């Protein structure tokens, strides 16, 4: 099946260095389907909606008879306990709001303090807030991409405790301001926070200033 640009970008960012890859809030499992064929890792499909998981189970049994390559889980991501071992886990959380992603990440890390975990995150909103929460959790940046898909912009953030590069609240590696879509997205963020700062200056002034610094070139872009 052909993935949209957002999911295709996420799939391309997943390297074959994990023992387990978790397609969280997987819906119909399109991303996980694409990863099964290309990775040696075991692919886990996680969603709290039982009819979706039941249907996905049937599809996977037909398409991928070797069930050791995948597993489905009908569970709340906030309660998930990863297998206790030296295994390396990548948890992909996309297609949900930033506040929920923050809650998921905090709960997963709290419930699995000794697990080797990395996150691939793609919020549908509140990217700045998500990044700040990752910083507060002591995570660093492996990679990030800015994606334009069906008229909308998405930020894909690959983070983990072993990453050496610090996370910037307004993004760093994803920007290429020589490209018009990137400049358009930056202007979109500035305009959004200019509106927000009028009602809550104490909450949004710092965010607006960060994006304005980026536009002015004070922030160095790799």
JOVENLIN-V84216 format. One record per residue. NEAR is the number of other ideal C-beta (glycine too) atoms within 12 Angstrom. Layout:
NEAR  NEAR
This chain:
17  10  23  23  23  31  34  25  31  38  36  21  32  37  20  17  19  29  24  38  42  45  44  43  36  42  25  25  39  27  43  46  30  29  38  33  18  20  27  19  31  31  42  39  42  38  33  23  21  15  14  23  28  17  21  35  24  15  24  29  17  12  20  26  12  14  17  13  25  33  30  32  34  23  24  21  34  24  18  31  20  34  21  13  14  12  23  26  36  41  42  47  43  43  30  28  21  29  18  28  39  33  25  38  42  23  25  34  31  18  22  29  16  17  28  25  39  40  50  42  47  44  37  25  22  26  40  33  30  41  35  24  31  41  24  17  29  18  32  26  33  30  31  38  33  35  33  23  24  11  13  21  32  35  47  41  48  36  42  33  25  18  24  13  21  19  36  30  31  36  37  28  27  35  29  19  25  9  15  12  23  25  20  19  30  33  20  22  34  26  18  22  33  21  16  23  21  14  12  14  16  11  16  24  18  21  30  28  23  27  35  24  20  31  27  15  12  13  21  13  24  16
